[in-house]
Amino acid sequence: MLSASLQQTAAASEEVRIATSYILLSGGTTSLSSQSISLTGSSQTVPVGIDLSNCLRDSQRAGLNGVAPGADECVVQLSVQLYLDGLPVDQHQVGPLSLRPGVTTTIPNTLQLNDIAEVRLTAPTENVVGVGQPLRMETARTMALTMTILDRQQRPVSGRVAAWSSSSPNVATVSATGVVTAVTVGTTRITADVGGRQAVADVRVVPPPALLRVSSAGLSGTGTVSSSPAGLNCVVNGTVSTGTCAFTFPGDVQVVLTATPTVGTELIGWSGDCSGTQGAACTVSMNQERNVGVVFRALRSLNVTATGTGVGTVNSDLGGISCFASMGSVSGTCANTFFEGTVVTLNAIAGGNSTFGGWTGDCAGTTSTVCQVTMNAARTVTARFDAPVPVSITGTGNGNGTVSSLPIGLSCTLQGAAGLGACTGLFAEGATVTLTAIAASQSSFRGWTGCATTSGNTCTFVVNGPSKTISVQFDPPATLSVVPTGSGDGQVFGGTAIACARINLQNTGRCISTLANGSTITLTALPDNFSTFIGWTGACSGNGSCLVTMDQPKSVGAIFNRRQVSLTLTLSGPGFGTVRVNDSYTCSLAEGESERVCQTFVDLNRDVTLTASPGFEQSFSAFGGACASSSTSCTFTANSAASVSASFGEPTVTVVVTAPSNATGAGMVSAAGTTLDCSLEGTTSSNPAYCKATATISELEGALVLQADPDATSTFAGWGGACASSGTSTTCVITNPTGNIDVTALFVAVPSVNVSVTLTGLGTGSVTASGSGWSRTCERSTGSSSPPTSCNWLIPIGQSFDVSMSGAGSWTSSSGQLCHQASSFCTVPMGITSNNSLSVEFFPYSPLRKN
């Protein structure tokens, strides 16, 4: 029996729906029954009938507290739901209850059922961050949540208690009355459940507030440190910090500190919890107390100026000052700032021949070129440099050279009148200067202008007055070119400067030389044993020695001509043609002429090349005499007058044999009376040089006869080209051939099988297989008990053939082998279509032995 109490509602229908399930040993449940009961008053007792038969039949049902049940025991739980106008508004879980058949059990407590439409949670305002944001709590703090229950008319519902829970109790816990206690940093969700209606509140737990302190960690300088979010505004002056230099910030914020140095101060860096931070901003997380130091340092200015008419530089040892002074003006880095207390060492260096005149300002009283200033205030230092007298070098003439000075100050390179480098230098008034002139290669030093005293290539003077100019003269070198010409060879000598040779019409050696301007050179011409010196051209004339004055670039020609000898050519038939001498002279034998005699001249002791060109369809026989050769080209050396004969023969025939594109077999093609011995394999030849031959008509005896011989695995399938009319005959005859003849020979591969031949025994002999157009032989030349003689024959498929034996022997072939039980001769009339073998044993020869 179940008692239910229902608060007054405006519902048209009020109904309780009860779902019953029993508990299993596994901890799960199985549905048992359900029923609906209409309510008629605000409080009534509701009978609930439960059929336990299914439960009692289930061996997996559980007793109370998960133990095995009694024999007639079922442990059930009830889900009681209130429906108003057909909608669920409230629910209770009842049980577990131990039930037995036929026994009535009354639930002692009355269930309060309410019209519950909504459950709301309200938090204290100090914990509210914003709409949609989690509630904020600091660790170790508590927060009381207020729960409100409303019905469908938004009226409060009283007398109901929520079931409170936290999704992360390690972050925050919640009591049975809705008091939340923050445990550690993190987030959790608080849930209040009333009759199946839930309200949730997300909570973020943050660290407690922490103190941030800022102090000065430097010795000098001024500046400020401010914070974001606002709170800190610390003023630093040297080691003293004033203003708001400590502030407590929430533990869940990050504070950005910004250091701002005043004018004349630099930010050096941070220390403490900002140690290692670069730049003016430092970010600290306020999850604990923080201490930050800021380092400022004051800057002091150092300014360098100059007086005087000289030049020089002032540099500092720490860098920052690199000041160039010229006639009282300064440029470069002449002012900079240094940290307070820094000791700066200044070094004055006079430029060129200027001199340092001393310091004024904050370095006054210092006599050396080095001055030290302590930067505890702004400093100004003035350096004086005294100017020297400018001395300039100018050039005359067209030569090249250099001028240098002692003391150092001038280093001038002259190219004619143009000067490069330090051609003007500054020297102290009254100083003695020595100049040295060095002429460039092949140029000559001529003299000075403007010197007090000179000695060779040196000039000495005393510097005075506002300026000084010295002139120097260099003469340029002159180039001599020697150019031998003519048909002969020889040499031209000129001391160590010229050694020019003409050899085989080519000039070599030292033919060009650069000589000092104004110098002289004597040239001598010497022809070789086979040449004559004709004379000079250009800057020299005549044919004796030549004296050349090198006052400008000059060129000299030397003519050498070769001595010549006669060459007599005799051309004869029966053919006709021409002979050309060194590609410059031609002797011709006309068609029908029996002989032609020609004469020309050639260079003595030079190679002479003769080239014979037979006429159309003619042949060249040979050269004779001073140049003997059967080739159409012949070369000899003309050491004296010479005679050469050239004979032209009868017409020739050239035959070329190739394989057509459809050739698959192999074979040989030869021609009687020629060198043709052409081996063809497929469409190519293994010896292409022997697939072309040339012969005379007489060598061919009036006809060109070609013979085609296929190899063991091929057959001859026919001729092409000039032999096409011969068809498949292995012989082609061309009568009265002329000119170039092209022939194709077609060999086609024949399908074949392999026959393995084994010859044994103490005797010797051979076995031969022969068929239409082919034969195969295997020979045993030495008798022995071992090893056997082995051969492999390729036999055309399906062709009849005979096998014969030479020597004293007998067939030892087994059944199925060739010549099994045959005499010394066997026939295979139908040929073979697959691989086979045969064996023979040979006996030592004996006149008494019968086979």
Protein Blocks (a to p, Z undefined) as FASTA:
>chain_A
ZZddddddfbfbdcdddddddddfkopacdfbdcddddfbfbdcddddddfklmmmpmkb
ccehhiacdfkbccddddddddeehiafbdcdeddddddehiacddfbacdddddfbdcd
dddfklpnbghiacdddehiacddddddddfkopacehiacddddfblmlpccdfkopac
dfbgcdddddddeehiacdddddddddddddddddfbfbdcdddddddehiacddehjac
edjfbdcddfkbccdddddddehiacfbdehjlgoiacjbdcddfkbccddddddddddd
dddddedjbdcddddfkgoiacddeehiaedjfbdcddehiacddddddehjbccebdeh
jlgoiabfbdcdddfbccddddddddddddddddedjbdcddddddehiacddehjbcgh
jfbccddehiacdddddddehiacfbdehiabdchjaccdddedjbdcdddddddddddd
dddedjbdcdddehjlbccddeehiaedjfbccddehiacdddddddfkbccfbdehjbg
cjbdcddddfbccdddddddddddddddddddfbdcdddehhlaccdddehiabdcdddd
ddehiacdddddddehiacfbdehjlgcfbfbdcdddfbccddddddddddddddddddf
kbcbdcddddehiabdcddehjbcfblmlmcccddfklnnopacddddddfkbccfbdeh
jllmnomafbdcdehiehjaddddddddddddddddddedjbdcddddddehiacddddf
bgcfbdcddddddddehiacddddedjdddfbdehiahihiafbdcdfkopabdcddddd
dddddfkbcZZ
